Amino acid sequence: MGRSSLRQIDKLAYERLLGETAETMTTSKITVIGCGNMGRSLVGGLIADGRPASSLCAADPDAAQRQRMQSQFWIEVVADNDAALEGADVVIFAVKPQSMKAVVSAAAPRLRELRPLILSIAAGIRLHDIGRWLGADLSLVRAMPNTPALIRAGATALCAAANVSAAQRDEAEQIVRAVGSALWIDDENLLDVVTALSGSGPAYFFLLMETLEKAAAELGLPAEQARVLTLETALGAARMALAGDSDPAELRRQVTSKGGTTEAAMRVLERAGLARAFGDALRAASQRAAELARTYGAE
Ligand SMILES: NC(=O)c1ccc[n+]([C@@H]2O[C@H](COP(=O)([O-])OP(=O)(O)OC[C@H]3O[C@@H](n4cnc5c(N)ncnc54)[C@H](OP(=O)(O)O)[C@@H]3O)[C@@H](O)[C@H]2O)c1
């Protein structure tokens, strides 16, 4: 992807952050299979974006999960996946990778009749394998969102099967844009890297916040003040990086004056091998996504 399309994504994400976008959405029926963390994040984001609750339906075998989704968002939530599929224009599979084969195969007969646009957010599971379980050439898009989708600050990468039309790509993009920024990936293998970067990414930043907060508290700053300063700094840095013309490396250099406090901190982080640790972490997460595909996809 070229630098210009990256800029466009950055701009959209930034405008959304500032609450400046006013996109209108169509009201096709969307069914979400799985009411866990991501299912709820997506439904929450779509509702916050103005989609009527009556156009959304969700299914989950677990009564507690259904109750949570229902009481939080007041949408129709059912135990039976086939019932949820009725009249669906778009079906989103938001179940664990290990459940995908069973859930998709069970829904396949009804999906072959309805022929909705199908979105899978399951980490690792390939378009080819989902298509095999569906047993027909249905319109399939894989999306890799992340949990900030709940507050419409998600980052999602999408990858479409070859038979997905331009209109269907638009529809899939419109759905995920309701919960944050979106970009398309042509090479499906790169979705494993996306999974490692932005899918798991919120956890890396939370860990960083947690660690900084704790370190400041240990140096004597009251815990509450340490939290506020940590979070505001994280938000400010992200906004600067999204809004500015400079890339993060340049922004970092601008804060790091020679012989100053930041330089002292950076030296310690460099000696501790932070860059290598993040490289190894992303590699491990990416390999795990590929492993999930092999383990749960190749049956
Ligand atoms: N969490 C993330 O940050 C993240 C980010 C990007 C993508 N993803 C992907 O999103 C997917 C969902 O993740 P999650 O964190 O939301 O998992 P989760 O919290 O475990 O949610 C999955 C839900 O699906 C339900 N389920 C199981 N079998 C089902 C069936 N036959 N029909 C309908 N629902 C069924 C589960 O119920 P039970 O609890 O009863 O099994 C659970 O409520 C995963 O494939 C993951 O790879 C997650």
The ligand as an SDF file (V2000), in Angstrom:
LIG
                    3D

 48 52  0  0  0  0  0  0  0  0999 V2000
  -10.1430  -10.3720   21.4240 N   0  0  0  0  0  0  0  0  0  0  0  0
   -9.4870   -9.6940   20.5070 C   0  0  0  0  0  0  0  0  0  0  0  0
   -8.8190   -8.6930   20.7860 O   0  0  0  0  0  0  0  0  0  0  0  0
   -9.6000  -10.0790   19.0530 C   0  0  0  0  0  0  0  0  0  0  0  0
   -9.0680   -9.2270   18.0870 C   0  0  0  0  0  0  0  0  0  0  0  0
   -9.2370   -9.5590   16.7370 C   0  0  0  0  0  0  0  0  0  0  0  0
   -9.8980  -10.7310   16.3980 C   0  0  0  0  0  0  0  0  0  0  0  0
  -10.3480  -11.5580   17.3790 N   0  0  0  0  0  0  0  0  0  0  0  0
  -11.0330  -12.7790   16.9610 C   0  0  0  0  0  0  0  0  0  0  0  0
  -12.3760  -12.6180   17.2910 O   0  0  0  0  0  0  0  0  0  0  0  0
  -12.9430  -13.8860   17.5550 C   0  0  0  0  0  0  0  0  0  0  0  0
  -13.7330  -13.7980   18.8280 C   0  0  0  0  0  0  0  0  0  0  0  0
  -12.8420  -13.4630   19.8840 O   0  0  0  0  0  0  0  0  0  0  0  0
  -13.3830  -13.0380   21.2980 P   0  0  0  0  0  0  0  0  0  0  0  0
  -12.2370  -12.4830   22.0530 O   0  0  0  0  0  0  0  0  0  0  0  0
  -14.6100  -12.2320   21.1280 O   0  0  0  0  0  0  0  0  0  0  0  0
  -13.7530  -14.5040   21.8700 O   0  0  0  0  0  0  0  0  0  0  0  0
  -14.7940  -14.8510   22.9970 P   0  0  0  0  0  0  0  0  0  0  0  0
  -14.9100  -13.7300   23.9700 O   0  0  0  0  0  0  0  0  0  0  0  0
  -14.4910  -16.2240   23.4870 O   0  0  0  0  0  0  0  0  0  0  0  0
  -16.1680  -14.8840   22.1760 O   0  0  0  0  0  0  0  0  0  0  0  0
  -16.5500  -15.9350   21.3530 C   0  0  0  0  0  0  0  0  0  0  0  0
  -18.0140  -16.1940   21.6460 C   0  0  0  0  0  0  0  0  0  0  0  0
  -18.5260  -17.1030   20.7020 O   0  0  0  0  0  0  0  0  0  0  0  0
  -19.3450  -17.9980   21.4140 C   0  0  0  0  0  0  0  0  0  0  0  0
  -19.5940  -19.2410   20.7230 N   0  0  0  0  0  0  0  0  0  0  0  0
  -19.0000  -20.4480   20.8730 C   0  0  0  0  0  0  0  0  0  0  0  0
  -19.5890  -21.3660   20.0860 N   0  0  0  0  0  0  0  0  0  0  0  0
  -20.5870  -20.7230   19.4190 C   0  0  0  0  0  0  0  0  0  0  0  0
  -21.5770  -21.1380   18.5000 C   0  0  0  0  0  0  0  0  0  0  0  0
  -21.6700  -22.4040   18.0950 N   0  0  0  0  0  0  0  0  0  0  0  0
  -22.4440  -20.2260   18.0280 N   0  0  0  0  0  0  0  0  0  0  0  0
  -22.3890  -18.9530   18.4270 C   0  0  0  0  0  0  0  0  0  0  0  0
  -21.4760  -18.5070   19.3320 N   0  0  0  0  0  0  0  0  0  0  0  0
  -20.5850  -19.3760   19.8120 C   0  0  0  0  0  0  0  0  0  0  0  0
  -18.6020  -18.2130   22.6990 C   0  0  0  0  0  0  0  0  0  0  0  0
  -19.4350  -18.7990   23.6570 O   0  0  0  0  0  0  0  0  0  0  0  0
  -18.7410  -19.7060   24.8080 P   0  0  0  0  0  0  0  0  0  0  0  0
  -18.0650  -18.7570   25.7080 O   0  0  0  0  0  0  0  0  0  0  0  0
  -19.8790  -20.4270   25.4110 O   0  0  0  0  0  0  0  0  0  0  0  0
  -17.7770  -20.6250   24.0900 O   0  0  0  0  0  0  0  0  0  0  0  0
  -18.2320  -16.7770   23.0360 C   0  0  0  0  0  0  0  0  0  0  0  0
  -19.2630  -16.1060   23.6900 O   0  0  0  0  0  0  0  0  0  0  0  0
  -11.8120  -14.8980   17.6460 C   0  0  0  0  0  0  0  0  0  0  0  0
  -11.8160  -15.7260   16.5180 O   0  0  0  0  0  0  0  0  0  0  0  0
  -10.5710  -14.0450   17.6760 C   0  0  0  0  0  0  0  0  0  0  0  0
   -9.5260  -14.6710   16.9770 O   0  0  0  0  0  0  0  0  0  0  0  0
  -10.2380  -11.2430   18.6810 C   0  0  0  0  0  0  0  0  0  0  0  0
  1  2  1  0
  2  3  2  0
  2  4  1  0
  4  5  1  0
  4 48  2  0
  5  6  2  0
  6  7  1  0
  7  8  2  0
  8  9  1  0
  8 48  1  0
  9 10  1  0
  9 46  1  0
 10 11  1  0
 11 12  1  0
 11 44  1  0
 12 13  1  0
 13 14  1  0
 14 15  2  0
 14 16  1  0
 14 17  1  0
 17 18  1  0
 18 19  2  0
 18 20  1  0
 18 21  1  0
 21 22  1  0
 22 23  1  0
 23 24  1  0
 23 42  1  0
 24 25  1  0
 25 26  1  0
 25 36  1  0
 26 27  1  0
 26 35  1  0
 27 28  2  0
 28 29  1  0
 29 30  1  0
 29 35  2  0
 30 31  1  0
 30 32  2  0
 32 33  1  0
 33 34  2  0
 34 35  1  0
 36 37  1  0
 36 42  1  0
 37 38  1  0
 38 39  2  0
 38 40  1  0
 38 41  1  0
 42 43  1  0
 44 45  1  0
 44 46  1  0
 46 47  1  0
M  CHG  2   8   1  16  -1
M  END
$$$$
